Amino acid sequence: SSGMRSGATAFNQFDLVTRKFDAGRAGFATILALTEPARTADPAMRCARMVTDAPYGTLSWTGGGKTAKFDFNLGCMSENWSPILAGLASAREQMHKWSETGKIVERQHFGPPRQ
């Protein structure tokens, strides 16, 4: 499933919509390939040049009974982060395409009530 912002109308007012979709084995392989630079990077890797108000997150994965994670900030301007951020952006874009027609399983509103 994928959480995507939609319906943004004011600062910090948005709906988080979670949709269910099945990407299949080929889709899973695609996401693995796109996220490989992040999954194989040193988790302690730090960004030297960063725009501090950009979106950030954590990529986490489980395999072989172990869970690993990689924290990222899309505002990182360090050259060594370019392949990581490009892969994460492509993976997000692909998942967004798959989820567009997926069944909505949850909708959460954040911010003041709509008038």
C-alpha positions in Angstrom: 0.0 0.0 0.0 1.0 3.6 -0.5 0.3 6.8 1.4 -0.1 9.8 -0.8 -1.0 13.4 0.0 -4.1 14.6 -1.9 -6.4 17.5 -1.6 -3.9 19.9 -0.1 -5.7 23.3 0.4 -3.8 25.1 3.1 -0.5 24.9 4.9 -0.5 21.7 7.0 -4.0 20.8 5.9 -4.2 17.6 3.7 -5.7 14.2 3.4 -3.5 11.1 3.6 -5.0 8.5 1.4 -3.8 4.9 1.7 -4.6 2.7 -1.3 -4.1 -1.1 -1.8 -2.5 -2.4 -5.0 -0.6 -5.5 -6.2 2.5 -4.7 -8.2 3.2 -8.4 -8.7 6.7 -10.1 -8.8 7.9 -7.9 -11.7 6.8 -4.7 -9.9 8.5 -5.9 -6.7 11.7 -6.5 -8.7 11.5 -3.0 -10.2 11.2 -1.4 -6.7 14.1 -3.5 -5.4 16.3 -2.3 -8.3 15.3 1.4 -7.9 15.9 1.4 -4.2 19.2 -0.6 -4.4 21.4 2.5 -4.0 19.6 3.3 -0.7 19.5 -0.3 0.5 23.2 -0.9 -0.1 24.4 2.5 1.3 26.1 2.8 4.6 23.2 3.6 7.1 25.6 6.0 8.9 26.2 8.1 5.7 25.5 11.7 6.4 24.6 14.6 4.1 27.2 17.4 3.9 24.9 20.0 2.1 21.2 20.0 2.9 18.1 22.2 2.4 16.6 21.7 5.9 12.9 22.1 5.1 12.6 19.4 2.4 10.6 16.2 2.9 12.3 13.3 4.6 11.6 9.7 5.5 12.8 6.2 6.1 13.1 3.4 3.7 12.7 0.1 5.5 12.8 -3.5 4.3 12.7 -7.0 5.7 14.5 -10.0 4.4 15.9 -13.2 5.9 14.2 -12.5 9.2 15.9 -9.1 9.6 14.6 -5.6 9.2 16.9 -2.8 8.0 16.3 0.9 7.4 17.8 3.9 5.7 16.9 7.5 6.7 16.9 10.1 3.9 16.2 13.8 3.4 15.2 14.9 -0.1 16.9 18.2 0.5 20.4 16.6 0.4 22.6 18.4 -2.1 25.7 16.2 -1.6 26.8 14.6 -4.8 27.2 11.1 -3.3 23.5 11.1 -2.5 22.3 11.8 -6.1 21.9 8.1 -7.1 20.1 7.3 -3.8 17.6 10.2 -4.1 17.0 9.6 -7.8 16.2 5.9 -7.1 13.9 6.8 -4.3 12.1 9.4 -6.4 11.7 6.9 -9.2 10.4 4.3 -6.8 7.9 6.7 -5.4 6.7 7.8 -8.8 6.2 4.2 -9.9 4.3 3.3 -6.7 2.1 6.4 -7.2 1.3 5.2 -10.7 0.3 1.8 -9.5 -1.8 3.2 -6.6 -3.8 5.7 -8.7 -6.5 3.1 -9.4 -6.0 1.1 -6.2 -8.8 0.6 -3.6 -8.8 3.3 -0.9 -8.4 1.5 2.4 -7.9 4.5 4.7 -8.3 8.3 4.5 -7.0 10.6 7.3 -7.5 14.3 7.4 -4.7 16.5 8.9 -5.1 20.1 9.9 -8.1 22.1 10.9 -11.6 20.7 10.0 -12.8 21.6 6.5 -15.4 24.2 6.3 
